[in-house]
Structure formats: structure tokens, C-alpha cells
Amino acid sequence: MSGRRVVFDTNVFLSAFTFGGKPEIAFEMARAGRIQLIVSTPILGELAAILKSKFAWDDEDIREALRVVGRHAELVKPGMRLRVLREDADNRVLECALAGQANWIISGDRHLLSLKEFRGILIVRVSDFLSDPT
């Protein structure tokens, strides 16, 4: 297992499951064991809610997507609530990364990306992560 511990923002999961491309490549790295994907219940809940409301996925397809993530990710339970950014969902990503001792947060969210790093955790776009040789 790689020493790369990674949290995907919800938008990365959404892109991987609905559009493919680089987010799907990053998810395949987790499936292959090349990175350790870390998730939390709030991230999975947001993923399920958006798949249902914005992409009109049916409940069984959503459950299957969550099962796939669960098989290839370490589930952590953050022990603290942060208020670093205005959007609660962004703070939940930071909490997950801290609880899971992540090295990276991969996101397309401009608020998260504007931080560049948080307590030693690099925050980058998918393309930047994929081009990093470490």
C-alpha cells in the first residue's frame, strides 16, 4: 500500500462516477491499492444526496456506489468539528482528512483549493495529484 493517504471531496466522487476522466483514474488508483482513500459518513451522505437530487440516481444505484467506495476506502469518524470555511461540507472534508491522517485532499472546490494546504495536508486538483510523482 502506498503511503499516500487521500481524501476526495464529494465533487471528485461525483465526477468519477458520472463523467469519468481524471477523477475516475484517481478512484481506480484507490481500487488498485496505489493510494489509501479515506472517507467519512458526512462525505458519503453528501455524495448520496447529490447523486439523488442532481443526477436522479435511483436508490439501488446509490447504495451500490457507496458500497464500491466502502470496499476501497478507510472509513474514519472525525472527532472534532471545524469552522475554517463558510461551507459546512468543505469543513467536513477537512475534518475527514485530519481524522484519517491524510497527506492529500483532492478537490475541485475553489474554497478548499484556496487554502492550498491545511495543517500539513496538501489540497490540490485531480490533475495536479495525478502528475505528482511521489
ZIZIFEN-V209957 format. One record per residue. N is the residue number from 0. PSI is psi as a letter, one per 40 degrees, with the letter a starting at -180 (NA if undefined). NEAR is the number of other ideal C-beta (glycine too) atoms within 8 Angstrom. Layout:
BEGIN
n = [N;N]
psi = [PSI;PSI]
near = [NEAR;NEAR]
END
This chain:
BEGIN
n = [0;1;2;3;4;5;6;7;8;9;10;11;12;13;14;15;16;17;18;19;20;21;22;23;24;25;26;27;28;29;30;31;32;33;34;35;36;37;38;39;40;41;42;43;44;45;46;47;48;49;50;51;52;53;54;55;56;57;58;59;60;61;62;63;64;65;66;67;68;69;70;71;72;73;74;75;76;77;78;79;80;81;82;83;84;85;86;87;88;89;90;91;92;93;94;95;96;97;98;99;100;101;102;103;104;105;106;107;108;109;110;111;112;113;114;115;116;117;118;119;120;121;122;123;124;125;126;127;128;129;130;131;132;133]
psi = [h;i;e;h;h;h;h;h;i;d;d;d;d;d;d;d;d;d;d;a;a;d;d;d;d;d;d;d;d;d;d;e;e;d;i;h;h;h;i;i;d;d;d;d;d;d;d;d;d;d;d;d;d;d;e;f;i;i;d;d;d;d;d;d;d;d;d;d;d;d;d;e;i;h;h;i;h;h;e;i;h;i;g;d;i;d;h;d;d;d;d;d;d;d;d;d;d;d;d;e;f;i;d;i;h;h;i;e;h;d;d;d;d;d;d;d;i;h;f;e;h;h;h;i;i;d;d;d;d;d;e;h;e;NA]
near = [4;7;5;10;12;16;16;15;15;12;9;15;15;12;14;13;8;7;7;7;7;8;14;12;10;17;14;8;9;14;7;6;7;7;11;10;13;15;14;15;7;11;16;12;8;11;14;11;8;11;14;11;6;6;9;5;9;6;7;6;9;12;8;8;14;11;8;8;13;10;6;9;10;8;8;10;7;12;4;6;6;8;5;8;10;4;8;5;9;14;13;13;15;14;14;17;13;13;12;12;5;13;8;13;16;13;14;9;10;5;10;14;12;6;10;6;8;10;5;4;12;8;12;12;9;14;7;8;12;9;6;7;3;3]
END
